[in-house]
Amino acid sequence: FEKLCSISLSHINVYACLVCGKYFQGRGLKSHAYIHSVQLSHHVFLNLHTLKFYCLPDNYEIIDSSLEDITYVLKPTFTAQHIAHLDKQAKLSRAYDGTTYLPGIVGLNNIKANDYANAVLQALSNVPPLRNYFLEEENYRRIQRPPGDIMFLLVQRFGELMRKLWNPRNFKAHVSPHEMLQAVVLCSKKNFQITKQGDGVEFLSWFLNALHAALGGTKRKKKSECGEVLGELSGAAVPLLSPCSPP
C-alpha cells in the first residue's frame, strides 16, 4: 500500500511493523512506531525508504541475511541478463503459502472499482519492449523534470509495479497496485479513480500518452526505443482492447 503513516498520514520517515504490517512514522522516543512497539510488544520494524531493519523500543539496527527476502519483495531488482531471458524460461516460483505462480502472470488486487485499470496494467506488463525498459530503473532514474512536475511519478510507480509483477521471489501470487493507482488519480486530476469504474480504452490512451510525455527530455537510445513503443501503442489503443481484434 501507499507508504504513509497510519496515524499521522505522513510520507516522511515511515516504518513498517513486521508483526502486524501497519505503517508508522519515526522510531525515536514518543514516535508512533516507538509507542506501537511498547503498547503491543511488536519489536521489528523496516524503514520503507532505507530498507534497514530496527528493533524497537531499544532502537538498534538488525543485520540478518535472512531478512533479505523481505527487502527484495519491497524493491525487486533485475539485471540485463535476467531481463533478456524472461521470455525463455517457464520455471514456476513458489509463494510463501505454498502456491506456485509464473512471474509476470500474477493477480492485481481489486481495491474497489479499479479492475478497468488493472486490465490495462496487466496487458502493458506483457509488452516485452515496454516491460524490459521499466524493469531496469537505471533507464529512467536520472531523467530530469521541471520543478513541481508530478507526472514523472507515473513513470516511477509503473516501474515499481512492473518489477513487482515480474518478481520471481514474491510472497504471494498477487500484487497490490495501490501506489500505482494513487499516482494515476493524482496525475489525471481524478479523471480516473479507484472508487468508480472508468473506461479501459480511455485510460489506456491517457496513460500511454502521459508516460510518453513524462519520459521526454533524454536522447538516450533506450529511451527513444521506449518512446517509439509508447507512440505505437498510443495510436493502437482502441484495437488493443477490442474483443473483435484478430490475435
N, C-alpha and C positions, 0 to 999 in steps of 0.2 A: 504494500500500500504506500501511499504518499508518505514521505519521510518527515513527519511533523509530530511534535509532542502531543500526546492525547489529552493533556491538561492545558498547557499554555497555547497550543496550536502554533508554536514557533518551529521554523525550519532550522534554526541555529543550534548546533551542538547537540544533536539528537542521538539518544542511545536506545537500543532495543533490549528489552529484558528477555533473556534466552530461556526463561522459565514459562512465562505467560504470553510472550510475543508482543506486549504493548510497548509503545514508544514514549520516552520521557526525555526532557531537556536537562542537560548538565549532569555532573556527577559529584560536584562539590557539596560541602555541608549545606543542608537545607534545600538542596536542589530537588526537583521532582523525582529523579532517579534515585537519589540518596534516600529520600523519605519512603519511596516504594520498597526499597531493599530492606529497610528497617521494619516497616509495618507488616510486610508479607514474607519476610525471610527469603526473598529472591535475590541471589547474590552475583550472578554472572550477567554482564551487560556488554553489548557490542556497539562501539561508536560507528554509526552508519556512514560517516564520511572518511575517517581514517582507517576503518576496518580493524581497529585494535580492540582487544577484549580486556575488561576490567572486573575486579571483584569489589563489590560494594557491601557494606559501608567502609571497609578497610582501605579502599581506594588504591589498589595496586594493579599493575598490568599483568595479565595472564598470558604467558607464552607457551603454547602447546600445539604441536603439529597436528594433533587430532581435530583441531578446530578449523583447519584449512578448508574442509569441505563446506563449512558454513559461509566463509568469505567468498569462496568460488561461486556458490549459488547466488550470493548477493551481487557479485561483479564477475561474471564469466569473461575469460579472455580466449582469443583464438589466434593461432599462428597462421601464417600464409600457407604453410604446408597442410595444416589441418583443414583449412578452408578449401584448398584445392581438391581434397579427397572426400568432401562431404557427400557428393552425389554418387560416389563409387562404393560406399560402404552401406551395408544393410544390417549392421550389428545393433541388436536391441540393448537398450540401457535398462537398468533396474532401479526403480524408485524406492524410497525409504519404506513404503508399506508392502514391498514385495512385488508390486505390479511392474510390468515391462512396458516400454514405450520406445518409439523410434524418434530420435532427436529431430526436431522440426515438425513432427506430426504429433503435436500435443494440444490440449484444450486451452481455451482462454475463458476465464471466469466471466459469467454474465452477471454484472453487478446489479443493474436494474433493467434498463432498456437499451443496452449498448450492443446487442447482437448484430445490428447492421454494420457497426464499425468493426466488430470482431471479425466478421466475414471478410471485409476488405483487408484488414491487417494480416489475417491468415493467408489470403491469396498473395499479397505482396511479399510475405516472408518466404514464399517458394518461387520467386522470380530470381534465378541464380545471380545475374549481374548486380541487381539491386541488393540482394541479401549479402553477397560477398563484400560489397563496398561497405555496408553498415556493420558487418561483423568485425571489421578491423577499425577500431576507433581512431587510429593514427591517421586514417584517410581524411578525416574532417575535424580532428580535435583542435587544430591550430587556425582554423578559418576565423577571420576577424569580421565582426559585425558592428554596425553603428551603435553608439551608446544608447541604452534604453530599448533596443530592439529585442522583442521577446520571441520572435519567430524561430530563432535558432534552437529554442527549447524543443521544438518538434523533432529536429534532427537528433538531438541528444537522447530524447526519450525513445524515438524509433530505433536508434542503435541499441539502446539498452534492452528494449523488448526483443529485437532480433537475437541478441546474444542469449537471452533467457530462453527463448523458444528453441534454439539450437543447442542448448547446453546438454552435454551428454551425462552430466552429474546432477541433474535435478532431483530434489527430494520427492516431488510429486509429478504426475504425468499431466499437470496443467499449470498454467502461469496466470498471474493477475496482471491485466493491462491497466490497472488503476492509474498509475503515474502517467502513462501514455495518454489516457483519455482525459485526465485533468489538463494536460498540455493542449489537447485538442479543444476542450471547452474554452480555455483561456485565449488561445491564438485565433480561434474562429469567432471570438466575441460572442460566445454562447449560441452561435448558429447551429452547432452540433453539440448535443448534450448526452449525459448518461441517463438522465431521468425520463426522457421521452424518445420515441422512435424517430429515426431520421431516414433519409433516402440514401441507400448504399451507393448509387451511381453519383449522386451529387457530392457525397462525402469523398469518394474516390477521386473525383476530378479536383475538388478543392485541396485535398491532402497532397496529391502529387504536385500540383502547381505551387503549393506552399513550401513543400520540400525543395523543389527546384529553385525557387526564389531564395530560400534561406541558404542554399549551398552556393549561390552565385558569389563571385569575388575571389576565386582562385583559378589559376590557369594550369593546375597540375593535370597530368594526363588521366589519372584515375578519376579525378573529379569530372573531366569532360566526358568520359565514358559513362559515368553515372548520370550526368546531365542528359546525355542522349537517350538513355533508357527511360528516364523520367519524362522527357519530352514525348517519346513514342507512346508511353503508357498513358500520358495525359490525353493525347489525341485519340486513343483507343479505349477510353474509359467506358463508354456505353457497350461496345462489343464484348469487353472483358467480362461483364456481369450479366450479359444477355443469355437466357436459357436456350435461345434459338441459335446461338452462335455455334459454328462447327468446331470440333476439337482441333 
